[in-house]
């Protein structure tokens, strides 16, 4: 699977088998003001716990993330004012990699957790905003022995599909609305509703053997998700909900497109895999 930053991967559940004990190594720091511009962003390069605050609704806090001891990060922000609407953006060198608003999270409980965020660049910037005064805590944990497979954003079009390399291999992802207007792949568009979309995730499956068989594609920890299947030439095959069965012909490539609809998303990671019938 290609290692660019995912998105993420958001919230609450870590599927990593990493057993390092970070509690003895994490550094505790206070937010350093001013940090309201990229130029003055607070530098983070190791496991760090930060106590910070939004002084008012105009306060913006930037953190410059440059890990030196890992290519993946677990991140958490906890906010003491439950009424505060928190906006979080992770910025790469040329774009916003993802954006989260606490008001859009169905099961938000004053905490946002991002597990197994992958890095393919040396530097990222975290931007935090609030619509009111609030205190918060941040935690950054870096690691380099992670073995979990995550979706790689952007994967909302067929040509950027993530690979599911083998049977029963779990790939983890999130349905998160990254922008108000989602660009819909022209191959996918005729077969889905084009409104009220939270997220689209595409996955690629190949049968590199000389055996014709059939498989089940199974989505776990997510409900009422549309699955649309395409062949190697992006021709439509079929649609279903939450799981799908497919003739798995030899030396063929297939695409499974997951579409999540709604006004809000849940703070829960899903997994997808396939198994032979």
Secondary structure, DSSP 8 states (H G I E B T S, - for coil): ---S--TT-BSS----------TTT-EEEE--S--SSSTT-EEE-SSEEEEEEE-STT-EEEEEE--SS-SEEEEEEEES-TT--EEEEEE-SSSEEEEEEGGGBTT--SEEEEEEEE-SSS-EEEEEEESS-EEEEEEEEEES-----B--S---SGGG-EEE-STT--EEE-----SSS----HHHHTTS--SSEEEEEEEEEEE-SS--EEEEEEEES--S-EEEEEETT--EEEEEESEEEEEE-TTEEEEEEEEEESSSB-S--EEEEEEE-
